[in-house]
């Protein structure tokens, strides 16, 4: 970490916490603690909180005594206390259902947080990610998530990249007319076919295929 800055790593109780012992924790201290029971720190201890793929586990129960909504409320109540005013939290998580995402955001709002859920790459199965962005500022609005166009490096039609508008990939293709309208070429070919069948067809003129003016 940067000089003069420290951190504390914590996880939901279980196998994930035990695995942390084998990792490099040189940037901060490691604590084995069930965050569904609250956060055991003094008020206004932290400037910010970042979480990666942990929050969703509070939506599950390992015993009858564990009620997801209560565990989420304890966690967010603790987070509200240990963050200094002006601090923010960004919690990346993977909700299994839309109901889980709603429950998580509602619990955060009930303790006093402002913000919301940001979804990056919403139409991508592999890259899609949810972030709960929280602030003490009541007027705070969560940022806009990254779109699927970003996965293409800005090459998607109509997307501006660094202020430069890319041309459509379909720019060289002929423009199709609306369904139900006939082109001049189609009309001429149709008339020629009818002539070969021996039918009486009007002669071709410069007005063939033109749209007639609208009469009022």
N, C-alpha and C positions, 0 to 999 in steps of 0.2 A: 504494500500500500504506500501512499504518499507519506512523506515525513510529517509527523504530528497528527496523523489520522489513524484510527484503529477501527476494528470491527468485531462483531460477534456472530458466529455461525450457529444456527439452530435448525432442527428438523422435527417433523412429527416423530413420535416414539416408534420404535420398531427396527426393522432390518436396515432401512436407509440410514438411520443414525449410526448404527454400528459400522457401516461401511466407511463413514467419514474418518474413522481412526486411521485408515490406511492412506488417506489423501494428504496433500500438502496444506497445512493450515497456518503457514508462516505469516499470512496477511491479517490474521486475527485469532481470537480465541474460539474454542469449540465447546458447545454446551449440549449435553444430552438432556432434552426436556420436551415433554409433550405440549406443543403450543396450543392444543385444544383446551388446556387447563388455565390459560392466561400466560402473561409474560412477566417473569420475576425480575424486573428491573425498576430502578427508581424513575419517577416522573421526569420527562424531558431529557432522557439519557441520550437519545439518538437524533441525528440530523435527518436521517433518511432510512428507509427500509426497502430492501430488494429481495424478492423471493422468486425462485424458479421451480416450477413443477412440484409444489408442496401443498398449496392451498386446497386443491381438490380433494385431498385425502381426509380433510375434516368433514367431508360430506358422507363419509362411510362410518359404520359402527363395527367395532371389534368385540363389543360386549353389549348386554342390555343396558348397562349404565351409561353408555356413550350415545348421546342424542345429538345428531349433527347440528341442528339449529343452535342448541345451547353451546356446543363447542365453538362454533363460528362466532357467536356473540361474545364468548369469553376472550377469544383471540383478538377480535376487533376492539373490544373494550380495553384490553391490555395494550394494543398497538396505539390506540388513541392517547393513552396515558404516557407511554414511554417516548413518543415522538415529541420533539420540541415544537412549539407553535411556529408555523412557517415551514415546517418540514413536510416532506411528501413520501409517499410509498408507491412502489410499482410492483405488483404481484402477478407474475406470469403463471397461468394455470391451464389445465386441460379439463374442462367440464365434460362429463359423459353425456349429459342431457342439457337442454335449454333451461329446465327447471333448476338444475344445480347452479347455473350462472345467475339466474334470477335470485335464488336464495342467498348466494354469496353477496351480491350487490345490495340486496335489501338489508342484510345484517350490518354491512359496513355503513349504510346510510342511517340506520337506527341509532348507532352510537354517536353520530355527529359528523361523519366524514362527508365531504362533497367529492364529486368526480364521476366516474363511470367506467364501463368496460370498453376497451378498444380491441378491435379484431383486425389482425393483419392477414392479408391474403384470404379473404372469406370464402372464395370459390376453389381453393386449393386443398386437396385432401392431406398432402404431406406437410405443406408449409404453413397451414392455418394455425394461428396462435391467439390466445386470449390474454389480455392484460387488464388487471384492475388497477386503475390509476386514482390515487386518493390524495386529497388536500384538505387543509383546515379552512381554506378560503371558500366561503359559501357561494361566491360567484364563479368559482373555477369550473371550467368545462374540459372534459377529457379531450385530448388531441384526436385528429382523424387518423384512422389506421392506414397502413400501407395497402395499396390495391394490387390486384393480380397483374396489372401492367408492369409493376416494378420487377416482377419475376422475369419478364422478357427484356429487361434492360432498357425499357422505354420504347421498344420497337412496335408497340401496339398502335393500331390506327388512331390518329387524332390525339395522341398523347404528346405533351410537350416535355422535352428533356433538356434541362438547363436553359430554358427559355426558347429553345428552338423547336418548331413544330415539325414533326415527321410527316412525310407524305404517305398517303394511304397505299397499302400494298395492292389495292385494286385499281390504282390510278391508270394502268395501261389496259384494263379490261373494258370492253364496250359497255356503255350504259344501257341497262335494260329499261324498256318502257314499262309503264304500269300495266298490270294485268288487265286484259280486255281491249287494249288498244293494238292496232295493226300498223306495222311499218310499211313504207312505200314499197320496199323490196318484196315484202310478203304479199302485198296486194297484186303487184305485177306478176309474180310467180303464179298466184292463184288464178288470175285472169288468163294467163297463157295455158295453164292446165285445162281450164274450161273450154278454151278455143280448140284444143286438140281433141276434146271430147265431142266437138261439133256443136257446141252451144253458142247462142248469139250473145256476144259480150261487147260492151261499149269500147270504143277506141281509147287508147292511152293518150292523155293530154298532160300539160304542165300542171294541171290541177289534181291529177291522180295522187291519192294518198295524203292530200292536204286536209287539215282540219277546217271545217266550215265555221265561219264566224257565228258567234252566238247572237240570236235575235231576241230583242226585248219586246 
